[in-house]
Amino acid sequence: MTAQPPYLELLEAVDSFPHIDISKTPYNPRVNLAFYQLLLPNDPRPHGYIHSSIVQKLKWSAAFQVSHNSPRTVQLLDDSHGEDTAAICSRAFYEVLEKAVEDKLFPFLKTMQWENYRIVGARYPTVQILRSAARLFGICSRGAHMTAYVRTNEGMKIWVGRRAAHLFTYPGKLDTTVAGGVKAEESPFECIVHEAAEEASIPADFVRANVKACGAITYVAKSSDAYGDGSDLMTPVILYNYDIELPEHIVPRPQDDEVEDFYLWDLEQVKKAMINRQFKTNCAAVMIDFFIRHGILTDENEQDYLEIVTRLHRKLPVATSASAP
Amino acid sequence: MTAQPPYLELLEAVDSFPHIDISKTPYNPRVNLAFYQLLLPNDPRPHGYIHSSIVQKLKWSAAFQVSHNSPRTVQLLDDSHGEDTAAICSRAFYEVLEKAVEDKLFPFLKTMQWENYRIVGARYPTVQILRSAARLFGICSRGAHMTAYVRTNEGMKIWVGRRAAHLFTYPGKLDTTVAGGVKAEESPFECIVHEAAEEASIPADFVRANVKACGAITYVAKSSDAYGDGSDLMTPVILYNYDIELPEHIVPRPQDDEVEDFYLWDLEQVKKAMINRQFKTNCAAVMIDFFIRHGILTDENEQDYLEIVTRLHRKLPVATSASAP
């Protein structure tokens, strides 16, 4: 039997931003804790935390009021006069980012032609912002992951994907069966249904009828070094988890060019890959949550069980519900 | 269809202790935030938080050093000289509590003849302490809950228990199918196996073979008013959750005198009972976690979904792993 994977270490690589209360951390430009709160109109709750280097670099339009007093804030003003506030907010973000693209301020911000995320917990649904800007502004990023498994005579097996070698992020790493960013206008469920068809050729009708929502994990990441800059940034992340049991005749097959192959692995093979750090970091976290929900990882076989369970559900430093105080 | 239960409100009734960082909260005897850290030998991490009123009331033996300086601490000293430190710690707690029983200091502390809890995360396994003293010392309390469900032609049904009318706590309230406190010397799994037999007449062999560990929920409770005192106290709680699918021929039946009856209810009936606050408060939390894991409560049908998911896994203010720093 394979040794137990170092689950907590795997999580620490994902939930990598320090466990501080950032809302109460004094502004200190000499260390890397130099964040401005991002505030939406008529809402005192931070929706993001923007590093001071980013605040300085961007050209803020008149729609934003930047305050260098404590607490330091970037306040989006309400210029809507009772009209469509969400659309006006979205437009204000668009214009600032469009200028940043024109000025080539950030290597990862090359085009406005990409999908939008929504600002989670905004009281004006749906405020949209360019997906790649979420990390710039410390806005919550939403993903959906589906783990497909098969009950066989030899026990449970899991469908593991391998990312294509040409991908910019985590090339060749192992992945959840199906995963994708949740676009502004869709729900996590709709996301997983179309990603399952696009990435793994699993029929949408079958997914709709059989997939099971089974919770979410949350973490706060330091920005990836994959981009060559911005390692001081923080990104709060929500991953919605879905399970689906596949009959043996439904076999995931690569459809778009993002997945190289799928493997049907037993638990020992999956654990071995976790030990060897072969998974994309956040996919290891999704797998750990799957192991917990399916009784594979338990209090009896893992001394850090409680640490792991709570670490997988970190309270995020941004608003996550429109109705919360 | 029944309206959606107020899930977040139900959780707030369970996770009722303020969301403050108690380790950093200044001692203030005029408000109710007047806690002493409980420290075990050779370990700087708090294992409990003892309210100042309790610190004053108890007669501490020479095994304890009480410091009224900041941070205020009750330090259990290492008198073991390399011998069995766990047994010596357990003995020290026993003696202080035995004296409190003799002196009739607390109405809920009538006898030493009851089960022991372990101190979670202690580096000397297994330090034991009287179950009813966990709340006195703000030590983590461990429970195990098993939800039994049946797949029927009319959809999923859940076995709900009703607590006996003579019970001291929550008489007549609805309960998880099977639940119990995890004794010092047993694992959560062993707890649920024997409780299933004792409380619900479900054969131990069947439970062993079919029950599935599926995570844990954590919360911090203010002490129950059921005891008529001590509403300033805090108790961190871990509940280990188990699911079991029952075939129609296995029917839970009351065995001991703690359960009055079992009902096989569909989801609408369970939701209605949650709305009407008929569940024991922490059993509602267990049911909410079940609803999340089984795709009944989702991001699509509940605007506070993320708040609920993270709230169910609160980071506890005490050590939960022997190996954690």
Interface residues (C-beta under 8 A of the other chain):
Chain A: D21 V120 G121 S187 P188 F189 K212 A213 C214 G215 A216 T218 I238 Y240 I292 R293 H294 G295 T298 D299 E300 Q303 D304 Y305 L306 E307 V309 T310 L312 H313 R314 K315 L316 T320 S321 A322 S323 A324
Chain B: D21 V120 G121 S187 P188 F189 K212 A213 C214 G215 A216 T218 I238 Y240 I292 R293 H294 G295 T298 D299 E300 Q303 D304 Y305 L306 E307 V309 T310 L312 H313 R314 K315 L316 T320 S321 A322 S323 A324
